[in-house]
Amino acid sequence: HCFAVSSCVLSLDDFYLSRHARRDLADSVHPLLATRGVPGTHDVEALMECMDGLLSADSDTRTPLPRFDKSADDRLPESRWHSVQGRPGVILLEGWCLGARAVGAHELEAPLNSLEAEQDPDGLWRHYVNDQLADRYQGLFRRFDRSLFLQAPSWEAVQRWRLLQEAKLIRNRSDSYRAHLDEGEAFATFMAHYERITRRLLESPPASDVHLALNEQQCFTALTLNPSER
């Protein structure tokens, strides 16, 4: 038998803090927090409130879904948000660092790349990111009923794929996109913000119900189910 199930897709990226809020974090905590992406630069509470709203909705309820414009590096005004009517049978949440685990403080002592060495020499930024991951983000992760992990073949592949995304943004929004990323130093600096957690995810994948391995062309090469699901 086939059953139709309504679904709603959420992206962690749509819950980035606004540019203004990240500037405040940069001023009060560390300058590197002005750059979106790492744990601590999302509005986790707003995401969980959105999930609660979807789960408690009745057939007439319209739940607004925030949208983030990467080409402007800011959250769109509410007038341009999407909305979902009713309560979905399935909520799908996708995002880069979902399921990532915090590490012991000793693992953060040595800089991983030039960004950390030059712009975070005392480790304040990476400790803040790790603390956020250990606290607020784990509360979010514990709410998942099931999880699926897509594993890239390497950190180098992740960088190449991201560069393709940037090229698409530049093509689509060449008039307004702040093209701070290119194939040179600017792009490498941007990606360095994500390197520590990404490498850890690739080397020690998070616990998941389904593990899908990808090749260089982003095609699936292997599927592994959690033993408890077999």
N, C-alpha and C positions, 0 to 999 in steps of 0.2 A: 504494500500500500504506500502511496505517496501522500504526504501531508504538506500543505502550504504553510510556511511559517514566516511571519513578517520579521524583518531584521532592520537594524540601525547600525551604521558604521561610524565610529568615532576615531579621530586621529589625535594622538597625544600632541602632535605639532600644533593643532588648533587651540591648545590650551597654554601656549607660551605666554609668559607675562608680557604686558605691553612694553614698548620701547622705553616709555617713561618710567615704568616700574623697574625695569632692568637698569636704567641709569641710576635710580635711587639705590639699588643694590650695589652697583659699582661704586657709588660714593660712600656708602655706609659699611660695606664689607670688603669688596675687592674689585678693582677695575675690570678683571676678566669676566665678571658676571654680566657685563653689558652685552656679551655675545650669547645669543640664544642657543639652547641645545642641551647643556649638561643638567643633571639633577640640581634643582634649586632655581631654575629659570622657567619652571612651569607653575601654573596655578592649579595645584593638585586638589585643593579644596573645591574649586569650581568644577573640576572634572567629576569628583565624587558626588557633588550636589546635582550635576547634570544626570549622572547615572541613577541617583535616587529618584529624580523627577521622572525619568523614563520608566523605572520599575514600579512606581506608584501611580502612573498615569491611568486615567480611564479613557473610554473611547473618544471623548470630546476634547481631551487635553492636548494642547499644542506645546511641545517642549522646545525652546530655542537652543540651537547648537552654535557655539562660537565658531568663528572662522579667522584664521591667521593668514595674512598676505605676506609670503616670504619675500616677494619682490620689493615690498615697502618695509619689510622687517617690522611689522606692527600688526596688531589685532584690528580687524575690520570693524567699522561701527555696527551697532546692533541692527540697524536698518538693512544691513547686507548679510545677516546671519541666515542660515537655513532653520527650518523647524520640522519637527516630526509630530504627527498627530497619532494619538493613541499609545498603547503600550506595546512595544515590539516583543516578539517572542524570543529574539536573540539580539544581544548587543555585542558587536564586534569592536574591539579596541585594538588599534595597531600603533606601534611606536618603537623607536630605536632602542631605548634602554629598558623596556619592560622586562621584568624578571631579573635584572642585574642585581648583584649582591654587593654590599659594602665589604671593605677589607680592613684588616688590622692596621692601626696607625703606622706600624713599622714598615709596611709595604709602600707607604707614601713618602718616605723620607728622601729617597733618591729621585731626582727629576728624571722623567721618561724621555723628554725631548727638549728642544731648544726653547720652546714656549714656556715650559715649566721652569727651566733653568734661568731664563732671562727675566720673565715677567711674574714668576711665582717662586722666587728663590727660597722663601721661608716656608713654603707649603701651605699658606693660609687658604688659597683658593681651592686646592685639591682636598684639603681637610674639610672645608665647608661643603663641597660637593659630596664627599663621602658621607658626611654626617647627615645631609639631606636624604641621601639614598638609604641610609640605615634607618631613618625614622619615617618621614611622611610618605616616601615612595613605597616602603614595605607595607604600610597600611593599605595603600591602593592595591598592591599586588596580591595581598591576602584575600581580596574580594573576588578574584577570578575563579570561576568554576572550572574552566579548562584553559590550557595554554598551548600555543604552537610556536616553535622557534625555527626561524629561517637562518641557516648558517652559511655565511659567505665563505668562499675558499681561502681568503686571506685578507689582511689589512690593506694590502696593495689593491686588491680588487674593489674593496669598499671605496677607496679613494677614487678609482677610475669611474665607478658608478656615480659617485657624487659629482664628479666633474661633468658628466653627461647631464645630470639634473640641472647644474648651473647653466650649461649651454642652452638648455631648453628655456630656462627663465629669461636669459638674455634675449633669445629669439622672440619670445612672446611679449616681453615688456622692455624692449630696447629703449623706449622713450623715457621710462621712469626707473628702471631697475638700477639699484646702486651696485654696479658691477665691481664689487670689491674683491671678487674671486676670479682668478685666471689660473693658467697653468704654472705660474711662477710662485714667488715667495708668499704672496697674499693668500693663495689657496692652501699652501702647505701650513701656514700659520692658522688658518681657520680650522683645518682638519685636525691640527694638533690638539685642539680643545677636546676632541672626541676620542683621541687615540688610546688613552689609558683604559677607559671602560670598554671600548670596542675590542681591544686586544684581549682583555680579560674574558669577555663574552665568547670570543672565538676559541680561546685556549681552554676555558672551563665553562661550557654552555650551562645556562640555568636549567633547573628542573622543569620539565615540560611534559605534557601528555603526548605531543607529536613533535618530532624533530625532523625537519626537512633540510637536506644538504643541497646547496646550489653550486653550479660550476661557474666558470668565468662568463658564460653567456646568460647567466641567471636562470638556467634551466634546472629542474629538479633532477638529482642524481641518486638520491637515496631517501627512504622514509623509514623512520624508526618510531614505533609506538612504545609508550610507557609500559613496562612489564605488567603493571596492574591492570592495564586495559586489554591485554592479550587474551 
